[in-house]
Amino acid sequence: MKMKSKVFTVISAFVFLAALVVFSAVTVRTVRAQSLQDAKQQQLLLLSYVYDFILNNYVDEVDSEKLYEGAMKGMLEALGDPYSSYLSAAEVKDLSKNTAVGEFGGIGVTIQKLPPQWLNEKSELTDGYVTIISPMAGTPGYKAGLHAGDFITHVDGESVIPWTANEAVERMTGKPGTKVTLTILRNKTNVFDVEITRAMIKTPTVESADLFDYGYIRLIQWTPMLLDDFKKAVTEQLDAGVKGLIIDVRNNPGGLLDSVCDVTDLFLSDGVIVSTKGRIPRSMTVYNATADDDLIPEDLPVAVLINKGSASASEIFAGAMKDSGRAVIIGETSFGKGSVQEALSLGEDGFKLTTAKYFTPSGESIDKTGVKPDIEVTEPEMTEEELEAVGVLLKENLIESFVEENPKASEAEIDEYVNTLQTEKEIGLSDRILRRLIRNAVFRRMDFPPAYDYDYDLQLQKAVEILNEAVQ
């Protein structure tokens, strides 16, 4: 009997364990979900505890507002996303004003800055710097000769590496008429300082000009006013009888999604313009073209120019025009800013958060890859010797000083100075490079520079060549 009792006990134990396993399988999902919820609650309680403990126990009096801002900044920076960030009350006000009216104070450059916590022992030195996406034409930054792809290493002698993008913007903006000194790293070899006088920046939208038998239209930034300005420019060009259009979005850093969709819709009668995808339902959106507007004839040849300074909305435009076959895309691969940010208000302050990514009509992601042109055209890369020669020009201010002393120099005077640079100064650069540098310096000093410089613009030359073939 004792033996049977032991056997029965063992069998009962196995039955109990089997039942426990079945019960666990049924409830494990619920328990895991509850554990995650409990962990979140515990984390929130710990954050609150640390916040209160610091306020009450830190050796010096603590400004609760600074502590709150620090916590908010740290939480958003922990995402490792350069486009998600905390916005102070002043930044919220500036963002609202800039989006609405296209005006702001500063030097007129669009920048990107990797969050400090992205940097590690494997990072390149330049990863900690501020990258200039593009300078806006006619602004102090443009006139100072800043280029897309330049790195800002210091602002008024202070390193930018510890700063966020918003902090870098704050240091570069200020009252019109005041000065700021930027230390620039160009081509990863040339380092030089540029002193810039801040100004009230009024962002233009469109610049238009005739180019042989074609209409040249440069889209500067995608603001609420761009659609009307673009329609006006297109109407003028069509009334003049142009045989095709060249749409230039080089160094256009982007802007409003509605703006780019409205302009793209003028070229397309149906199909997808762009789609967005994210984790939340409202981030899953498809923007389709309609046949509501017949301003631009469907058979009118179109070429679109892009470069590494074409970002965000400009990439949406180029991607839609490319995938639909409506235009030939010429230039170099665009910047690769293909994410959607929502700006949320928390009262006076707020934050920006990436909630989705952009996809072209063919389903390609723009983010970090950019839009590749149908026809790649780039300036020939300089050799190390040529880069060193450009460095000498920058450090000794040889181009700018000549233009300042000879603002209306004749072709003969320019030829003579080019020869002087090559022989007396031993600057090892070709006539073409030196003449283009001089021409660019002249244009930067003009209040209203020419819309294009055809003689030295290889991408524009290719666009004309392609349109000539299309209309034959």
Secondary structure, 3 states (H helix, E strand, C coil): CHHHHHHHHHHHHHHHHHHHHHHHHHHHHHHHHHHHHHHHHHHHHHHHHHHHHHHHHCCCCCCHHHHHHHHHHHHHHCCCCCCCEEECHHHHHHHHHHHHHCEEEECCEEEEECCHHHCCCCCCHHHHCEEEEEECCCCHHHHCCCCCCCEEEEECCEECCCCCHHHHHHHHCCCCCCEEEEEEEECCCEEEEEEEECEEEECCCEEEEEECCEEEEEECCECCCHHHHHHHHHHHHHHCCCCCEEEECCCCCCECHHHHHHHHHCCCCCCEEEEEECCCHHHCEEEECCCCCCCCCCCCCEEEEECCCCCCHHHHHHHHHHHCCCCEEEECCCCCCCEEEEEEECCCCEEEEEEEEEECCCCCECCCCCCCCCEECCCCCCCHHHHHHHHHHHHCCHHHHHHHHCCCCCHHHHHHHHHHHHHCCCCCCCHHHHHHHHHHHHHHCCCCCCCCCHHHCHHHHHHHHHHHHHHC
